[in-house]
Amino acid sequence: MKHKCSMCLYFTAYYTKAYCSFLRTDCGHCEKQNQTVKKQDCCELYKTKYHPRKIKRGYISDELEKALTTINGIKLILDERREEFKIIKD
């Protein structure tokens, strides 16, 4: 299986300045070879730059619980102010 240089950890892409953005070129710099390479090239020094991240379900549920508590508190404050406004208005 061939691995493209554009997906390698050691590859840094070159960009050119366009009118209102930067455009990626077809080449870049390889840190291991210390030279300019095409992004479609491949070599034996390939190392993937993507690492799957583990989802911490406990942490996510704790943060969602905190957010829900905060939102519920804000809702209670707004409901109290709405009731005070109705009493003053009547």
DSSP file (Angstrom, degrees, kcal/mol; ACC not computed):
  #  RESIDUE AA STRUCTURE BP1 BP2  ACC     N-H-->O    O-->H-N    N-H-->O    O-->H-N    TCO  KAPPA ALPHA  PHI   PSI    X-CA   Y-CA   Z-CA
    1    1 A M              0   0    0      0, 0.0     2,-0.4     0, 0.0     0, 0.0   0.000 360.0 360.0 360.0 129.4    0.0    0.0    0.0
    2    2 A K        -     0   0    0     40,-0.0     2,-0.5     0, 0.0    40,-0.0  -0.721 360.0-152.9 -91.5 135.0    1.4    3.4   -1.0
    3    3 A H        -     0   0    0     -2,-0.4    40,-0.3    40,-0.2     2,-0.2  -0.917  17.0-129.5-106.7 130.1    1.2    6.3    1.4
    4    4 A K    >   -     0   0    0     -2,-0.5     3,-1.5    38,-0.1    38,-0.2  -0.510  12.1-128.6 -79.1 144.7    1.1    9.8    0.0
    5    5 A C  G >  S+     0   0    0     36,-2.3     3,-2.0     1,-0.3     6,-0.2   0.811 104.7  69.7 -61.0 -30.2    3.5   12.4    1.3
    6    6 A S  G 3  S+     0   0    0     33,-1.9    -1,-0.3     1,-0.3     7,-0.1   0.719 101.7  45.8 -63.8 -18.7    0.6   14.8    1.8
    7    7 A M  G <  S+     0   0    0     -3,-1.5    42,-1.0    32,-0.2    -1,-0.3   0.289  92.1 112.0-103.0   8.5   -0.6   12.6    4.7
    8    8 A C  B X  S-A   48   0A   0     -3,-2.0     3,-1.0    40,-0.2    40,-0.2  -0.525  70.6-131.2 -87.6 149.6    2.8   12.1    6.3
    9    9 A L  T 3  S+     0   0    0     38,-3.2    -1,-0.1     1,-0.2    39,-0.1   0.816 107.9  51.4 -63.8 -32.8    3.8   13.6    9.7
   10   10 A Y  T 3  S+     0   0    0     37,-0.3    21,-2.3    35,-0.1     2,-0.4   0.427  89.0 101.0 -88.9   0.0    7.0   15.0    8.2
   11   11 A F  E <   -B   30   0B   0     -3,-1.0     2,-0.5    -6,-0.2    19,-0.2  -0.735  46.7-174.2 -93.5 131.9    5.4   16.8    5.3
   12   12 A T  E     -B   29   0B   0     17,-2.3    17,-3.0    -2,-0.4     2,-0.0  -0.987  22.5-133.3-123.7 120.2    4.7   20.5    5.4
   13   13 A A  E     -B   28   0B   0     -2,-0.5     2,-0.3    15,-0.3    15,-0.2  -0.330  10.4-130.0 -74.5 151.3    2.7   21.9    2.5
   14   14 A Y  E     -     0   0B   0     13,-1.8    11,-2.8    11,-0.1     2,-0.3  -0.796  23.9-160.8 -96.5 144.4    3.7   25.1    0.5
   15   15 A Y  E     -B   24   0B   0     -2,-0.3     2,-0.4     9,-0.2     9,-0.2  -0.913   7.3-148.7-125.0 151.5    1.0   27.7    0.0
   16   16 A T  E     -B   23   0B   0      7,-2.7     7,-2.9    -2,-0.3     2,-0.5  -0.920  26.6-111.8-117.2 148.7    0.7   30.6   -2.5
   17   17 A K  E     -B   22   0B   0     -2,-0.4     5,-0.2     5,-0.2     2,-0.1  -0.661  37.3-176.6 -81.9 124.8   -1.0   33.9   -1.8
   18   18 A A        -     0   0    0      3,-3.2    -1,-0.0    -2,-0.5     0, 0.0  -0.335  46.8 -76.7-103.4-169.0   -4.2   34.4   -3.9
   19   19 A Y  S    S-     0   0    0      1,-0.2     3,-0.1    -2,-0.1    -2,-0.0   0.939 121.4  -5.8 -59.1 -51.8   -6.5   37.4   -4.0
   20   20 A C  S    S+     0   0    0      2,-0.0     2,-0.3    -3,-0.0    -1,-0.2   0.118 132.1  28.5-134.7  23.0   -8.2   36.8   -0.7
   21   21 A S  S    S-     0   0    0     -5,-0.0    -3,-3.2     2,-0.0     2,-0.4  -0.953  78.2 -96.2-162.8 179.1   -6.9   33.4    0.5
   22   22 A F  E     -B   17   0B   0     -2,-0.3     2,-0.4    -5,-0.2    -5,-0.2  -0.926  31.5-150.5-110.0 136.9   -4.0   31.0    0.4
   23   23 A L  E     -B   16   0B   0     -7,-2.9    -7,-2.7    -2,-0.4     2,-0.3  -0.892  16.4-123.4-109.7 136.3   -3.9   28.2   -2.1
   24   24 A R  E     -B   15   0B   0     -2,-0.4    -9,-0.2    -9,-0.2     2,-0.1  -0.586  27.3-142.9 -77.6 134.7   -2.1   24.9   -1.4
   25   25 A T  E     -     0   0B   0    -11,-2.8   -11,-0.1    -2,-0.3    -1,-0.1  -0.313  24.2-105.5 -89.5 177.4    0.5   23.9   -4.0
   26   26 A D  E    S+     0   0B   0     -2,-0.1    13,-2.3   -13,-0.1    14,-0.4   0.318  98.2  50.3 -86.4   8.2    1.3   20.4   -5.3
   27   27 A C  E     + C   0  38B   0     11,-0.3   -13,-1.8   -13,-0.2    -2,-0.3  -0.885  57.4 168.3-139.9 171.7    4.6   20.3   -3.4
   28   28 A G  E     -BC  13  37B   0      9,-2.4     9,-2.7    -2,-0.3     2,-0.4  -0.921  38.4 -74.9-165.2-173.8    5.9   20.7    0.1
   29   29 A H  E     -BC  12  36B   0    -17,-3.0   -17,-2.3    -2,-0.3     2,-0.6  -0.851  29.3-151.4-105.4 133.8    8.9   20.2    2.4
   30   30 A C  E  >> -BC  11  35B   0      5,-2.5     4,-1.6    -2,-0.4     5,-0.9  -0.914   1.8-159.0-101.6 121.5    9.9   16.8    3.9
   31   31 A E  T  45S+     0   0    0    -21,-2.3    -1,-0.1    -2,-0.6   -20,-0.1   0.852  90.8  48.9 -68.7 -35.3   11.7   17.1    7.2
   32   32 A K  T  45S+     0   0    0      1,-0.2    -1,-0.2   -22,-0.1   -21,-0.0   0.916 121.2  33.0 -72.3 -44.4   13.3   13.7    7.0
   33   33 A Q  T  45S-     0   0    0      2,-0.2    -2,-0.2    12,-0.0    -1,-0.2   0.666  97.8-141.0 -84.6 -16.9   14.6   14.1    3.4
   34   34 A N  T  <5 +     0   0    0     -4,-1.6     2,-0.3     1,-0.2    -3,-0.2   0.910  65.5  94.3  54.9  48.4   15.2   17.8    3.9
   35   35 A Q  E   <S-C   30   0B   0     -5,-0.9    -5,-2.5    -7,-0.0     2,-0.4  -0.958  84.2 -83.7-154.7 169.9   14.1   18.6    0.4
   36   36 A T  E     +C   29   0B   0     -2,-0.3     2,-0.3    -7,-0.2    -7,-0.2  -0.677  48.9 179.5 -82.1 131.5   11.0   19.6   -1.6
   37   37 A V  E     -C   28   0B   0     -9,-2.7    -9,-2.4    -2,-0.4     2,-0.2  -0.915  31.3-105.8-130.6 156.5    8.8   16.7   -2.6
   38   38 A K  E >   -C   27   0B   0     -2,-0.3     3,-1.1   -11,-0.2   -11,-0.3  -0.526  28.7-124.9 -76.4 149.6    5.5   16.3   -4.5
   39   39 A K  T 3  S+     0   0    0    -13,-2.3   -33,-1.9     1,-0.2   -34,-0.2   0.712 110.1  54.8 -71.5 -18.5    2.5   15.6   -2.4
   40   40 A Q  T 3  S+     0   0    0    -14,-0.4    -1,-0.2   -36,-0.2   -13,-0.1   0.524  88.3 103.6 -89.5  -6.7    1.7   12.5   -4.4
   41   41 A D    <   -     0   0    0     -3,-1.1   -36,-2.3   -37,-0.1     2,-0.3  -0.193  54.8-158.2 -69.1 166.3    5.1   11.0   -3.9
   42   42 A C        +     0   0    0    -38,-0.2     2,-0.3   -37,-0.1   -38,-0.1  -0.984  12.8 172.7-143.6 154.2    5.8    8.2   -1.4
   43   43 A C    >   -     0   0    0    -40,-0.3     3,-0.9    -2,-0.3   -40,-0.2  -0.912  46.2-100.3-151.4 176.4    8.8    6.9    0.5
   44   44 A E  T 3  S+     0   0    0     -2,-0.3    -1,-0.0     1,-0.2    -2,-0.0   0.525 110.8  70.8 -81.6  -6.1    9.9    4.4    3.2
   45   45 A L  T 3   +     0   0    0      2,-0.0    -1,-0.2   -37,-0.0   -35,-0.1   0.312  69.9 138.6 -91.4   8.3   10.1    7.2    5.8
   46   46 A Y    <   +     0   0    0     -3,-0.9     2,-0.3   -43,-0.1   -41,-0.1  -0.244  24.5 174.4 -59.7 136.6    6.2    7.6    5.9
   47   47 A K        -     0   0    0    -44,-0.0   -38,-3.2     0, 0.0   -37,-0.3  -0.966  32.1-117.0-143.2 128.2    4.7    8.1    9.4
   48   48 A T  B     -A    8   0A   0     -2,-0.3   -40,-0.2   -40,-0.2   -41,-0.0  -0.326  14.6-159.5 -67.2 144.0    1.0    8.9    9.8
   49   49 A K        +     0   0    0    -42,-1.0     2,-0.5    -2,-0.0    -1,-0.1   0.485  66.3  87.7 -99.9  -4.8    0.1   12.2   11.4
   50   50 A Y        -     0   0    0    -43,-0.2    -2,-0.1     2,-0.0   -41,-0.0  -0.832  52.2-176.1-101.8 130.4   -3.4   11.2   12.5
   51   51 A H        -     0   0    0     -2,-0.5     2,-0.1     0, 0.0    -2,-0.0  -0.988  28.8-120.9-122.7 125.4   -4.0    9.5   15.8
   52   52 A P        -     0   0    0      0, 0.0     2,-0.4     0, 0.0    -2,-0.0  -0.419  28.7-138.7 -64.9 137.6   -7.5    8.4   16.8
   53   53 A R        -     0   0    0     -2,-0.1     2,-0.3     1,-0.0     0, 0.0  -0.793  10.2-125.2-101.0 139.6   -8.7   10.1   20.0
   54   54 A K        -     0   0    0     -2,-0.4     2,-0.6     1,-0.0    -1,-0.0  -0.647  20.7-130.6 -82.5 136.9  -10.5    8.2   22.7
   55   55 A I        -     0   0    0     -2,-0.3     2,-1.2     1,-0.0     3,-0.1  -0.779  11.7-146.1 -88.8 123.3  -13.9    9.7   23.7
   56   56 A K     >  -     0   0    0     -2,-0.6     4,-2.2     1,-0.2     5,-0.2  -0.754  16.1-174.6 -91.6  96.7  -14.1   10.0   27.4
   57   57 A R  H  > S+     0   0    0     -2,-1.2     4,-2.5     1,-0.2     5,-0.2   0.859  79.8  54.0 -64.6 -36.9  -17.8    9.3   28.0
   58   58 A G  H  > S+     0   0    0      2,-0.2     4,-2.1     1,-0.2    -1,-0.2   0.917 109.8  47.4 -63.1 -42.9  -17.7   10.1   31.7
   59   59 A Y  H  > S+     0   0    0      2,-0.2     4,-2.3     1,-0.2    -2,-0.2   0.909 112.1  50.1 -64.5 -42.8  -16.2   13.5   31.1
   60   60 A I  H  X S+     0   0    0     -4,-2.2     4,-2.4     1,-0.2    -2,-0.2   0.921 111.2  47.9 -63.1 -44.3  -18.7   14.3   28.4
   61   61 A S  H  X S+     0   0    0     -4,-2.5     4,-2.1     1,-0.2    -1,-0.2   0.882 111.1  51.8 -67.0 -36.1  -21.7   13.4   30.5
   62   62 A D  H  X S+     0   0    0     -4,-2.1     4,-2.1    -5,-0.2    -2,-0.2   0.924 111.2  46.9 -64.0 -43.6  -20.3   15.4   33.4
   63   63 A E  H  X S+     0   0    0     -4,-2.3     4,-2.3     2,-0.2    -2,-0.2   0.885 111.6  50.8 -66.4 -38.7  -19.9   18.5   31.3
   64   64 A L  H  X S+     0   0    0     -4,-2.4     4,-2.4     2,-0.2    -1,-0.2   0.882 109.2  52.0 -65.0 -37.3  -23.4   18.1   29.8
   65   65 A E  H  X S+     0   0    0     -4,-2.1     4,-2.2     2,-0.2    -2,-0.2   0.909 109.8  48.6 -65.1 -41.4  -24.8   17.8   33.3
   66   66 A K  H  X S+     0   0    0     -4,-2.1     4,-2.3     2,-0.2    -2,-0.2   0.914 111.9  49.3 -63.4 -42.5  -23.0   21.1   34.3
   67   67 A A  H  X S+     0   0    0     -4,-2.3     4,-2.6     1,-0.2    -2,-0.2   0.908 110.6  50.1 -63.8 -41.8  -24.3   22.8   31.2
   68   68 A L  H  X S+     0   0    0     -4,-2.4     4,-2.4     2,-0.2    -1,-0.2   0.894 110.0  50.6 -63.6 -40.4  -27.9   21.6   31.9
   69   69 A T  H  X S+     0   0    0     -4,-2.2     4,-2.2     2,-0.2    -2,-0.2   0.916 111.7  48.0 -63.3 -43.4  -27.7   22.8   35.5
   70   70 A T  H  X S+     0   0    0     -4,-2.3     4,-2.2     2,-0.2    -2,-0.2   0.926 112.6  47.8 -63.6 -45.6  -26.5   26.3   34.3
   71   71 A I  H  X S+     0   0    0     -4,-2.6     4,-2.2     1,-0.2    -1,-0.2   0.896 111.1  51.4 -63.1 -40.2  -29.2   26.6   31.7
   72   72 A N  H  X S+     0   0    0     -4,-2.4     4,-2.1     2,-0.2    -1,-0.2   0.895 108.9  51.4 -64.3 -39.8  -31.8   25.5   34.2
   73   73 A G  H  X S+     0   0    0     -4,-2.2     4,-2.1     2,-0.2    -2,-0.2   0.913 110.0  48.9 -62.3 -43.5  -30.6   28.2   36.6
   74   74 A I  H  X S+     0   0    0     -4,-2.2     4,-2.4     1,-0.2    -2,-0.2   0.894 109.5  53.1 -63.3 -39.6  -30.8   30.8   34.0
   75   75 A K  H  X S+     0   0    0     -4,-2.2     4,-2.4     1,-0.2    -1,-0.2   0.910 108.1  50.1 -62.7 -42.5  -34.3   29.7   33.1
   76   76 A L  H  X S+     0   0    0     -4,-2.1     4,-2.2     2,-0.2    -1,-0.2   0.909 110.5  49.6 -63.3 -42.0  -35.4   30.0   36.7
   77   77 A I  H  X S+     0   0    0     -4,-2.1     4,-2.1     1,-0.2    -2,-0.2   0.929 112.2  47.6 -62.5 -45.0  -34.0   33.5   37.0
   78   78 A L  H  X S+     0   0    0     -4,-2.4     4,-2.1     1,-0.2    -2,-0.2   0.878 110.6  52.0 -65.4 -37.3  -35.8   34.6   33.8
   79   79 A D  H  X S+     0   0    0     -4,-2.4     4,-2.1     2,-0.2    -1,-0.2   0.908 109.3  50.1 -64.2 -41.4  -39.1   33.0   35.0
   80   80 A E  H  X S+     0   0    0     -4,-2.2     4,-2.3     1,-0.2    -2,-0.2   0.910 111.5  48.0 -63.2 -42.6  -38.9   34.9   38.3
   81   81 A R  H  X S+     0   0    0     -4,-2.1     4,-2.2     1,-0.2    -1,-0.2   0.873 109.2  53.5 -67.0 -35.8  -38.2   38.2   36.5
   82   82 A R  H  X S+     0   0    0     -4,-2.1     4,-1.9     2,-0.2    -1,-0.2   0.913 110.0  47.8 -64.2 -41.7  -41.1   37.6   34.1
   83   83 A E  H  X S+     0   0    0     -4,-2.1     4,-2.0     2,-0.2    -2,-0.2   0.899 111.1  50.9 -65.8 -40.4  -43.5   37.0   37.1
   84   84 A E  H  X S+     0   0    0     -4,-2.3     4,-2.2     1,-0.2    -1,-0.2   0.897 109.6  50.8 -63.1 -39.5  -42.2   40.2   38.8
   85   85 A F  H  X S+     0   0    0     -4,-2.2     4,-2.3     1,-0.2    -1,-0.2   0.881 109.0  50.9 -66.1 -38.3  -42.8   42.2   35.6
   86   86 A K  H  X S+     0   0    0     -4,-1.9     4,-2.0     2,-0.2    -1,-0.2   0.893 110.1  49.9 -66.3 -39.0  -46.4   40.8   35.4
   87   87 A I  H  < S+     0   0    0     -4,-2.0    -2,-0.2     1,-0.2    -1,-0.2   0.920 113.5  45.0 -65.9 -43.3  -47.1   41.8   39.0
   88   88 A I  H  < S+     0   0    0     -4,-2.2    -2,-0.2     1,-0.2    -1,-0.2   0.884 112.8  51.6 -67.7 -38.4  -45.8   45.4   38.5
   89   89 A K  H  <        0   0    0     -4,-2.3    -1,-0.2     1,-0.3    -2,-0.2   0.874 360.0 360.0 -67.2 -38.5  -47.6   45.7   35.2
   90   90 A D     <        0   0    0     -4,-2.0    -1,-0.3    -5,-0.1    -2,-0.2   0.497 360.0 360.0 -76.2 360.0  -51.0   44.7   36.6
